């Protein structure tokens, strides 16, 4: 018996369980914040270990139903490695998420939603505007990708990756928003800031003419935003406490 190998395998299993639990929590938080879209859209996370495997939702469960054990493990080709409760995934979800996971070693998690405010801003000619502090904190992390139809064409992955570059947030034009980070917690934090910025913009523009901050203020806030992802150290534990009080049971 190779004790070192056994210990390594045990560590990887524990690490995967932790990622599964965090990703299931993120699904339920998306539902809690009202960003879900029935059984559509996806959150994914890389499985710890040498294989190119990641976890994604089974096609058919609502986000508030997702549990750690229901998540499906797939490889970089979208083939199911380990099924959850349903054992099938949405091919459009695989196209988008695999593109980011396969091209970005730092993309431990990827989150994509169709929330109305995000779609509205993605369809706005000028995209996300610096109308709020929240938006200004997002601007330096943000990229754009033009709509090409429902993401079933694997050829789109190359263009999506090119447009995203090294950014942590993306506007999928006329479609929705996407975020990527090193961990589930960091990626959800990016998603929260981007969605909040879109919500504020939609409300501000509905009120009439908007007031723009100075170019210097925008530049200063962008410079201050470089450590935005580190806010997850504070926000994620608080979000888990919120979820535990509202919709527990995701860890099973």
PyMOL commands that set and color helices and strands:
alter all, ss='L'
color gray80, all
select helices_A, chain A and resi 3-32+63-65+68-70+91-103+116-122+133-139+156-164+184-206+215-246
alter helices_A, ss='H'
color red, helices_A
select strands_A, chain A and resi 42-46+53-56+72-75+80-82+109-113+142-145+169-172+176-181
alter strands_A, ss='S'
color yellow, strands_A
deselect
rebuild
show_as cartoon
